[in-house]
Amino acid sequence: MKPSRRNFLKTTAVAGSVAAISQTTVGADDSKKLRLAAIGVGGPRGRYNRGGQIARDAARHANMVAVCDVDDVHTAAFNKDFGGKLNTYRDYREMLEKEKPDVVTIGTPDHWHVPIAIACLKAGADVYCEKPLTLTIDEGKQIRKVVEETGRVFQVGTQQRSTADKFLTAIAIVQSGRLGKNVNAYVAIGGAPGSGPFEYTEAPQDLDWNLWVGPAPEADYCKERRREFRWYFEYSGGKMTDWGAHHIDIAQWALSPGETGPVKVAGTGKFPKIVPSDFNWNAFLNGEAKLPNGFNTATEFSIDLTFDNGSVMNVNHHYKREGTNIDFPNGILFEGEEGRIFVNRGKLEGKLIDEMKGESAEDFRKEIEERIVELCKGKKPGNHMKNFFDCIEDRSKPISDVWSHHRTMTSCHLCNIALMLGRELKWDPKSEQFIDDEQANALMSRKSREV
């Protein structure tokens, strides 16, 4: 993407008292702290406000100096938390040029993550970006290359990677071999809505809708398209890249450690009623075909990702095993010939988990603790943002680096491409290409609109 420059809007300071999030939480001399800027912060007119949350969290470790959002209402609301003292922008390019921040948080809609992140990295900033990082497999290759070239620290907001008492423990147990040598994972990430078509309306005057759409195909405004962007392939990848960016990440880390991936993907699914059965997805994603204005990502699915070590990850909207009491809408079941464990954000359970609590399991607990330290690259788990700033200090790879997350997102995109084409696909994780399949390879990238 080679964007043309656009005028930025710098709002006047918002009156109000200094909020609880202070710019002086670290150290006594602000001039010696890292300069932090936030791009995409969400607010009262959005649904996904994680961008504001991560920016406020980062402000505990650095000096927040600027905020950028295409919605003036959101910019003003965020700035109020900092006493109205931040420099405010609509266009991230203007902000990077004028502010020259040391650190940037990115919480925009998904389709803007990579273009903005690349610009920040090339401007010399370390970056914390919300998940899912990429819209396509090709974007993952692009940003991996830029991180390697710039040497900047890049953390993805997959905070489950910092959860020692659940997800890291589950991964350590799988990799310890205690479930057996042949372990499979059954992943449930929830279904997606299939609503629509929706009516188009005029965009609010204090929202730059054209800049919000950005590199995606041109589209008129409607509140559902903006608030529920996760269910539009133009801007995201449905539940596959939403919750999949979390649970597929954990399952793949456990089953296939290292920078590799599956060799085969196959499954079935359903799309909303506005999507024809023989739809040309490649033309649509390149802006050359149209669908009615409704949600278009998969609503239901069951997909198998097979790895070269023989392990299989089954990805479902809801996992249920007939004839058993195994039935869950969200979580990961790891199962081998020696046992099984289940993990989600609420619990970690299984026979092995109970055994770990016993007095005679000290060696077992010690082994798992050591494995967790290794998974965390020697750093203390538990605080995802602190891990990012610790890595800024010593210039090391964070717990959710661009290499591992690109491989996770590749698996998520493989699932969606298999659903779009409706057939089994063979994948070469070394060359990062589909094997003898031009149609599938064409779906690894898409055209970007210039803004």
N, C-alpha and C positions, 0 to 999 in steps of 0.2 A: 504494500500500500504506500503510495506517495501522495499524502494529503496536501492540499493547498492550504495556505494560511487563512485563518478566519479571525475576525475581530473578537476580542475577549471583552467580557463585562466585569468591571471591577466595582462592586457595590460599596456603598458607604457603610461605615461601621455601625453595627447593630447595638443599640443602647441596651444596657442591662448589667446586672451584677456579675462578677466573676464566678463562673460555675465551679462545681466540685472538682472537675477535671482541671487540674492546675498545670501551668507550663513550668512550674518550678519544683516538680516532684523528684527530680534527680539532680543532685548537686546544687551548689549555691550560685554558680556563675553561669548564666544562660549562654553567654558568649562562647563558652567552651563546650557546649553541648552540640550534638548533631542537629542539623536543620531538617525538620520533618515536614512533609506536605502530604495531604490526603486528596486522592482523586476518586470521586464517586463515593458519596457518603450516605445516600438514602435519606429518608425523612418521612414526614406525614403523608405525602402523596404517593409513596411507594409501598411495596409489600416486603421486599427483601432489603433490610436495613443493616446487613452485616458489615457493609463498608464503613458506616459510622462507628460501629462497635470496635472494629479492629483499629481504626484510626485513634479512637480515644484510648485504647489499650496501649498502642504504640507511643502515645503522648506521655505515658508514665516513664518512658525510657529516653525520650528525646524532646527537643524544643519545637513544638508545632508552630509553623510560621505561615502556612497558606492552605487554603481549601479550594478545590475545583469540582464543580458539578454543573451539569447542563440545566438543572432546575434551580432557579434563584431562591425558591422557597426552602429547598433543602440546604443550600449553601448558607442562608441566613440562620436557619435553625441550628446548624452545626457551629457556626461562628459564635452564636450566642453562648454556647458552652465555654467559650474561651474569652468571654467578656467583649466580644465584637472586635478583637484586636488583630484577627488574622487578615492577611491579604486574600482577596477572593477573586476567583476566575471562573469563566465558563469553559474556556479552551485550554486543555492541558499543555498544548505546545507553547502558548504564551506564558503559562505558569513556569514551565521548565526553563525557558529562556530568561525570565526575569528573576526567579527565585533561586535557581541552581541548588535545589535541595540535596542533602546528603542521603536521605532516606525517603522513600515514597510508599504509601499504602494504596492499593488499588481495590476498590469495591464496586466497580461499574457492572452493568450487565455483561454476561459472559462473552459476547461477540467482540467486545472492546478490550478484553484482557491482554491479548498478545500484542496488538498494535501499540497500545499505551505502554505496556511493560518494556517492549523493545526500545521505544523512545526514551524511557526513563533510564534504562541500562546504558544506552549510548550517550546519555547526558551525564553519566558518572554516578548515578544513584544506586544504592542497594534497595531491593524491592521486596515487599511483602504483598502478595497478590491472592485474592480470594480464589477458591476453587469454583467450578472446574476451570483450569487454566486455559485449555484450548478448545476451539470450535471444530478443528479438523486435525487429522494426523500430521499433515504437512506443517501446520502451525507449531506443533510440538518440535519438529525438526528445526524450524526457524529459530525459536526462542532458545533452544538448547545451544545452538551455534553461537548466538549472541552472548549468552552467559559465558560460554567458553572463551570467546574472543575478548570480552570486557573484564572478566575476572571479578565481576560484582557478586555479592551475596544475594541469593534469591530463595525466598521461603514461600511455599504455597500453603494456603490456610486449611489444610487437612488436619485439624487439631486432634483427631483420633490417634494420630501417630505419636502424640505426647501423653497418652493415657496409659500409665504403667499398670494400674490395678485391674484393667480389663483387656484392652486390645494388645498392648505389648506383652502382657502375660500370656495371652492366647497364642500369639505368634511364637513366643519362646517355647511354649509347650509343644506346638506342632513341630518346630525345628529341632526339639530335643529328641524326637523319635518315639516318645512315649505313647503316641496314638498309633504307632506302627510305621512301616516304611511307605505304604501306599495310602496317602491321605487325600481325600477329596473335600471340596467345600461347597456348601449349599447356601446361596446368598439370596436374601429377600430384601428388596429396596422399595417396595410399594408401587402401585400403579399411578397413572397420570389421568387427569380429566380429558374428556373428548368434546368439550362444549364448543358451541358456535354454530353458524357464523354470527359475528357481532357487527354492530353498526359503526361506521366511521363518524367521527365528530371533529370539530375544530380543536386544535391543540391549544393549551393555555398559553397566553402571551409571554409569560415569564418562564417558559420551557423552550429550549432550542431543540425542537423535535428532529430536525434534519441532522443535527449533530448527534442526537441520541441514536438514531438509526445508523449513522456512520457508515462503516464498510459493508453493511448488509444491503440487500436489494431495497430500492426505494419503496416506501410504503406510506399510506396516509395514516393519520393518528386515530387510535381508539384506546380507551383506558385499559382494556383487557390486554392488548398487545404490549402496552407499556408495563402494567403491573404484573402480568402473568407470563412474562417473556420466556420462562423456562419451558413452556409447552409449545413453543414455536421453534422449528428447526433453523429458522433464519438467525436466531439469536442464541440458541442453546441446544441441548440434546435430550430434553425430557428427563425422566427419572434416571435414565442410564448414566447421564453425566452429572446429575444432581446428587442423589444418594449413592449412585455408583462410584462417584469420585471418592467417596469415603469407604464403603464396604468392599467394593471390588479391589480397592487399594490394599486394604488389610488382608484380604484373602490371597491376593497375588503375592504379597510380601511373604506370607507364611508358606505358600505352596512352592513358589519359584523365586527364591531370593536372588538378587543381582539384577542387572540391567538387561533382562530378557523379556520373554512374553510367550503367549500361546502360539501353537502352530496350526490350529484348526478352530473354526467357529461355526456352529450350526444351531438352529432353533426355529421357533415359531412365535408369532405375535399378532397383535391387532392394532390397527390405526383408527383414528376417528373417522366418522362416516363421510367427511368432506374429502377424504383421500381415495382416489380411484385405485382399483386393484392393480392396474398396469401402469401406475404413475411413473413419469420420468423424473426421478429425484435429482439427477445430475443437472438437467435443464432448470429445474425449480431453484436449486441452491445457487446456481449461477445467475439467477434473475431473468431467465429466459422463458419461464413458464409460471403460471399463476394457480393458486388455490383460493377458494373462498376464505374470507377472513375469520378463521377459527383455529383452535388448537390442532396441531398436526403431528405431534410426537406420539410414539407408541403408548397405548393405554394398558396393554397386557403383554406378557412375554415369558418365555422359558427358553433359555439359551445355554448351550454348553461350550465352554472354552477349554480346549485340551492342550496341555503343555507337553514339551518333549520328554519330560521325566515320567509321563503317564498319568499325572494328576489331572483331575477335571474340576473346573469351577462351574457350577450350575447357577445361573442368574435368573431370578424369578421376580415377578411383581408380588407374589405371595407364595411361599413354599408350604406345600402340604403333601405328606407321604401317606398314601392310602393304606388302611389297615393298621396304622400306628397312631400314637398321640403326638407325632411330630407335625406341628402346624404353627407357622409364625409369619407375620406380615413384614417384619423388619429385623434383620440380624444375620449372623453367620453361624452355620453349623459346620464344624470341622469333624470329619469322621474317617477313622482308619480301622484296620482289622483288630487293633488293641483297645479301641474305645472312641468316645466322642466328647466334644465340649461345645457349648453354645455361648456366643457373646453378642451383645449389643450395648448401647449406651447405658442401659439400665442394669445389666447383670452379666456375670460370667459364671457359668454353672456346668456341672458334670462330675462324674465320679472322681476324676483326677483332681478337680478343684477341691473336693472334700478331703481327699487324701493329703493334699498339700498343707492342710490346717493341722494335721496330727503331729504329736510330739516326736514321732519317729521319722518325720519327713524333712528334717533339717537340711540334709544334703540335697534333697530335691528342691527345696526353697532356695538354697544357696546357688544351685545351678541355674535356676530360672532368673534370679537376680543378676547373676553374671551375664547371662544372655541378654537381658534387658539393657544393661550398660553397653554391651557391644552393639545392640540395635540402635542405641542413642549416640553412637560414635564417641563414647566416653563422657558425654555430658549428662547432667541430671535431668530426668524426665519430669513432666508435670505442667510446664508452662511454655506453651507453644511460641508466644511472642518473645518471652525472655530467651528462648533458644535462638531465635532470629538475631536478637541484639548481642547475645554472647558470641555468635558466629561472625557478626560484624566486627567485633572486637578482635577476634583471633584469625579472621579471614578463612574460616573453615566452612565445610558444607553443612547446612542445617538439616534437621530431621526429615523435612519434606522438601528435598531439593528438586531442581528442574529435571534431572535425569530420571529419577524414580517416578516422578509424577507424569512425565511424558509417557513412560511405559504403561502406567495405570490408565491414563487417558486413551492411549492407543487401544487397550482392551475394551474400554467403554465405546469408543468409536467403531471398533470391529463388530460389536454387538449390534449397534444401530445400522451399520452397512449390511450386515447379514439379514436384518429384518427388512430393510429397504429392497434388497434383491431377492429375498425369499428362498435362499438356497445356501448350502454348505460352502464355506470359503476356506482356502488354504493360505496360510500366512507364513512368511519367512521373517522371523524376528531379527535376524542379522542384517539382511538387506533392507528391511522394513518396507516390503512390497508384497502384494498378493501374488500368488504363483499362477502364471498363465491365465490372468483374468483382467483384461483391459477395462471392463466395465466397473469392476470393484476398485481398481487403481484410480480411475477417474474420480471416484468419490472421496479420495484422500485429501483433496484440496478444492477450493472454489474461488471464483472471481471476487475481488474486493472493489466496492464502489469508492471513488475518490470524493472526499469531502473537504 
